Every structure is written in C-alpha cells, then in structure tokens.
Amino acid sequence: MRIPSLILTSTFLGENMKTDYEFLKTDIDGHILTVTINRPERMNALHPPAHAEFDEVWNEFDKDENLWVGIVTGEGDRAFSAGNDLKFQAEAGGKMDINMASSGFAGLTSRFNLTKPLIAAVNGVSMGGGFEIALACDLIVASTNAKFALPEPKVGLAALAGGMQRLPRQIGMKNALGMMLTGRHVSAEEGKSLGFVNEVVEPENLLSAAKAWAKQIEECSPMSIRATKQVAYENFNEPDLEKSMQAHYSAVKELFGSEDFIEGPVAFAEKRLPNWKGK
C-alpha cells in the first residue's frame, strides 16, 4: 500500500500531476522546487521505487515553465543520502538489478539535457550514489556535519553513476584520485577547499542557505540561466576554444527568441526590476 506523504501546494503545477509519492517530499516557494529524500530510516539510501519517483519529479520539473530552480536534500540531519540501499539489495537476494530509468541514479545522474539549475543541500552523509547525486547538481551547499566519499572500492564496487567522471572534471585528477583510490571520507570544509562545495553552513542554516542561492538565481532571467548552464557544460564537448564559441547551443537560440531577451534591457533602461517570463 502506498502512503501519500507528498502534497504539492503550489498553483504553478497542473492539477493532474501525481501527488502521492511515498519516498520523496516536495515544497514549492515561488519558482523554486525543493525535493527531500524521505527515507531517514535507511539513511536516505535509494532503492528502485525511489529512483522511479525521482524520475517522475524531475520530468515534471523540467517541463513546468513556472519552476526555474531545484533544490535536493535529505530528511533529517544524519544523511543527505547513503547512496544505493544495500540492505534492500541484500533482501532482494544480493542482485544489483535496480531497474533505473535512463535518467540514472535519483532520476538525475544521467539526465544530461536539464538546463534548469539544481542545488544540493547536503546534510550529513553523502556517500557513493548520494555523493553522485550531489555532483550531478550545479551547486553544493553543505552543513558542517556533511561527509563525502566514493567508497565503492572498499566493498568491491565502483562509482558507476557518474562519480568517476564528474569528480575529476570538478576538482582535477590528482585531487579526485586521492578520494576515489582510497574511498576516504572528506569533510564539508575540505570539500570546499577541493572545490566541489560552494558554501559550508551550520546544519540549522542549511536549507535557508541553499534557498538564498536559489533566490539569487531566481533574480536572473531563467532563459539566460539555462543558456549559461548549457554552454558551461556542453563547451567541454569541443576542446578547441574558438570552435566551442562558434558552436550552436539550443538554449542560446531560445534565449534570443524569448520575451526575457527584450524585457531585460527595457527594465534596465526604465530603472526597474525586470518581470521575467521564462519564455
């Protein structure tokens, strides 16, 4: 029996959107969607039904024109996410078949076409797949009690949800291998020093800090933000700088054809705040 633990209270989302998620909670504040992993009894580790729910949530977030920024966090103060639910895996006979959608771990790690920005608000343990969720986000805000690691080699596994690719790209090969070849735990402060954490705050201030980043993003044109995110990531597809700058990016084309592209300069000239439409 499914337990309805998620109620979407925003009028932004359509009335037909599914609202009975069992393993996630959401909150909408203006154009900001916060998704909370709600499995604290399992250190917010994920299993197949949770992956499926995440996939649905991010699909809705992607297509809703009124949602501009996403935040993902974990319920409680012990864990953001301990990654794959190994206990569930053991109960299922030890098989690794988690039947994830093509969007990957938490419906996110293989979702490469999402141009809306995501912020990870990391509370407590962020290990394995949990760390890979955070690395798949664009910003990471961490509480002082956060711990990060890719410990898969310690149990004969590997970080196959993008951790081995994303971490070296974000902090350099030597720093990344220093974590990946040892499986060691890294504090929030060291994560900031290494470069994958944007801000470290006290646990009680975590969500407000993440929302402060989101509010700053919300002040910008969502069309400009999406173009910026897409170019920042996709420019790595072309190693030649000149060719990268000459490449065609779909979000840039959409920006040029948007109402926001006109509204921004007009608002500046009229010395008022812009009224962004996100289209």
N, C-alpha and C positions, 0 to 999 in steps of 0.2 A: 504493500500500500504506500502510495506516495504521500508525503507530508507537505502540504503547502506552507513553505516558510518564506516565500518571496512575494512581496506586494509592490508593484511599480505604481507610485503615486503621481507621477508626472503626467501632465496632459500632453506632453510632447509626443509620447509613444502612442501608437494606434491602439484602440480598444481591443483589437483582435490578437494582440501579442500575448503569447503564453506567459502566465504569471505564477505557475505552481512549481517552480524549481525547488528541489529538495536539498541540494548541496551548495547553493550559492544564495547570497542576499545582494540586493542592489538598492542604491539610493540615487536619486537624480536631483541635482542642485543647479538650476539654470540650464546651461548647456553641458554640464559635467556629469558623467555617469561613473559611480563608484561601484565596483563589484567586489564582494567579500567572499572568500572561500569559507564555507561554513561546515567544516569537519574538524573542529578543535579536538575531539576525542581521538582523532587519528593524526594529530599534528598537522592538520590541513593537507595531508597527503591526498593524492588524486587517484581515482580508480575509473574504470570505463564509464559508468553513468555520469560522473562529474565532468569528464572530458566532453561528453556529449552535450551536457548543459552549457558548458563554457562555449562550445562551438555555436550553439544557438544564440547565446547572448551577444557574442562578438559579431555574428551575422546581422543581428538587429541593430547593433551599434553602428556598424559600417553603413547600413542603408538609411538610417534615420538622419535626415538633414538637420534636425534640431539638436543633435548630440555631437559635440565638437571635440571633447577631450575625455579620455577614460582613465580611471584610477583602479588598480587592482591591489587588494590587500588580503590579509588573513584574519579570521576571527580569533580573538584572544590575544594574549601577549607572549605566548610561548613560541609560536611559529607562524611565519608567512606561509611556507609550505615545505614539508619534509620530502617533497618530490613524489615518486611513484609509491603507491600504497603496497609495500612489500608484504604486509600482513594479509591484505586481500589476495595478493598473488599467491601466497602460501596456502591460503584457504581454498584457492581455486586449483590446487594441485601443483603449484610452482610454475605454471605456464606463463610465458611473457606476452601472451596474446591479449593486448588491451584494446584492440579494435578502435583505435583513434581515427577520427575523421582526418581528411587530408590536410586540415589546418594545424595538426600536430598537438603537442602536449598543451593542455589547458585551452585547446582551440586557438592557440596563438603562435607557437614556436615555428610553424611552417606557413603562417599567414603573411605572405610577403607583399600583398597588394593593398594593405591597410595604410592609408595615408593620414588618417587621424592620429594624433599623438596619444601615447599611453604613458602613464606614470606608475611605477611600482612603489607602493608604500610598504616597506619591509619591516615587519615586526617579529623579532626573534629569529628562529632557524629558517634559513633559506638554502636548502641543500639539494644537490642533484637536480632533478627536474624542477624543483622550486626555484633554484638559482637560475635555471634556464628560462623560466617564466620571466624573472626579473630582467635578465639580459636581453630578452626579446622586447622589453619595453624601452621607451626612448629616454626616460629619466628614472633614476632610482633615488628615493628618499628613504633613509634608513634610521631606525631607532638605535640608541646606544647599545641595546642588548642584541642587535642583529648579528648573526653569524652566517658567513657564506662559504660554500665549498662545493666542489665537484668530486665527491668521494667514491665514485663508482668503481675505480680500480681496486679499492680496498675490499670489495665484495665480488670481484671478478666480472664487473660490468664496464660499460663505457658511457660517456655523456653524449648520447646519440640524438638528443633533441635540440641540437644547435650549439651546445655549450662549447664543444671543442673548436667550433668555427667562430662563434661570436666573441668569446673571451680574448683570443689573440688579436682580433681586429680592434677591440676596445681598449686594451691595455698593453699591447705589444707582446711579442712572442716569449721573451725571457720571463717577464712577469707572469704571463699566463701559464707557461710550463711549470713555473715554480709552484703554482697552485695545482695544476692538473696532474703532474707526475708524482705528487705527494698526497693529494687528497686532503691537504691540511685545511683547517678552519681559519677564516680570515675575519677579523672584527670589522665593524662599520667604519671605524676611523682608518684602519689600514685600507679598506675598500675605497675610501675617499682619496687616500694618498696614492693608491694604484691607479685611480681614475675611473672606476666604474660606478662609484657612488657620487651623487651630486651634492647631497646635504645630509648631515647627521644631526638628529634632534633627540630630545628626551622622549621616552615612549608615550607619555601623555600628550605630546605635541605632534605626534607623527602624522595623523590624518589631517590636522589643520595645516601643517607644513606642506603636505602633498597638495592640498586644495589651494594653498597660496600660489604654488607653481602653476596649477591648473587655471587659476583666476588670471594670472599674468598672461598665459597663453590665450585665454578667452578674450582678453582685451584686443588681441590682434585679429586681423581678418582670417577666418578659418580657411578661406581659399588660399591665402598666402602661406599659412602654416602647412597645409597639405602639399603645396608645391615645394616648400622648403624641405619638408621631410623626405619627399620622394627623390628630389635631386641629391640630397645629402647621402642617401643610401645607394641610389642607382648609379651615381657617378663612379662608384668603385667598379662597375661593370666595364668601364673604359679606362685603362691605365694612362692613356695619353691625355693630358690636361686639356689641350686645345680641342681635341675631338669630344671630350666629355662636355665641354662648354658649348659645343655646337650641336650636341645631341638633342633629340626631341623628347620632351617629357610630357606625358598626358596631363598631369596636374598643372603644369605651367600653361598649357593651352587652355585648360578650363579656367584658370585664373584670369587670363587675358580676355576671355569672353564673359566674365562674371559681372554682376552688379557691384560687387565689392571693389573691383578694379576701378570703377568710376567713383564710387562713394568715398573711398579713402582720400584722394586728392581734393575732392569737393569739401569734405569735412575739415580738412586741414586749412583750406583757403577761407572757410567760414568760421574758423576758430571754435569748432565744436567737436564733441566726441562723435566718431562715426557710428552709424547704425548698420552694423554688419548683417548681411543676409545669409552668408554661407552658400551663395549660389550666384 
